[in-house]
């Protein structure tokens, strides 16, 4: 029986199955990792300085300025950063959430933040933005006055101060505790999230798109960090300009 051209191509170029085993994929680019660890350090330091009071409030104000810069950077980086750092890649769809809750999630669904983890990250960013914004408008009527207090009403200052000193910090405590419990839970199941946030790489069952993490993207991130720092500095200078 004569062999067709198609059969001959099939014999000479057999279809090879995808390689089995874990695939090492760059998920978290360096700017995202630095943001994560700097934010964690700043949150701890903010809590400590707030509890100490007194002269430590000067450090509290400075740390708040750093966190504002970090949040501005993260918002921008969520638009132009590495694939898995972009909001468009980790905000879960309804279908992805259903698959995750039913235990049928794909590697793509959980390569970066899994659907529940994504909601936790979004909630943390919103709560931190609210905490920083309320701090900028807070006034303890003793030694601390936020740089934006001169632009808002006394009623709003009172509400912002109450939120910043009570509800805001309690929400942060709750989200941080939830985050730590989730890390422990996933670690017990073999999903090592902390090492991935250190090295940037994950071992996955199937290959997925990798985040771009090159010298050029890191230079871009550095420039954006300068812009974010300048914006944060400008906001905090608004309060000092009132003294002149």
Steps between C-alpha positions, in 0.01 A plus 500: 500500500651836402578739781336840473688822549304568820584156641865551413506834682336340800769231511790739458357771731312316771294707741680515830293534816567792729779433743374360827602622838523846657572802284704785647331828409586859593179621663602796717732756347761670719310831539194314629709301745673812631164673536362206698784479752539876542127533563509221758789666685330839491170365634674344799699820563185715470322292762799518736548877466126565542496304825813675627367850433703805600801570280441169323212672319758681288609159374135402464443797270813418296398135468155609388667700225696191393185285494318762293786487248486120499125499438529753217772287346295179536199654331712609204685169494168320499446651157845464340690244710569131449213285377403353838539836676243668279150547636356362178671165557412437862158654551299177492212439263178342623588182308847479659348548844246223439772264382714579804219455752395174337855364506533501120730800458762497228869578525424831329245584771748467783840561342520850650247583768224241520148649475451533877853633543432759232200629692712516815767704320240739359342540844841570655582767243162670550530494881858633488399781264214590737736490798757725335231739373343525845843557654560790265181660633543408868565735791559374854479860632824444691807467283393347171310653211476343156612707199152512348310619807499861383310401187207317663227577751525444873233232478698304242817540707319353799368205300838438337679512835255255656526261206880518488540434872239226528317329213779544249770339706269218612423417137872490425560269797224268378627489142861446607390215730297348217799533268732324745249220565462449126879479459519235772207307353639496147846408629354198679343395170834530321440833327806702601390859452774671701794356301325605179482858627874483576628344177214601271464148361239232546499131414175431315338188360458663159681783322334841511594847380797637693530852633753712318780579743788650305747781548277734299190426709700555817626836373140593421397397852779713650381804304142439609617466861664845473176645363297336776741628766482852358118494507499374859752765605288772332187390688679512833651839420150646471473501877835667554419777254217607730756616755641772269 
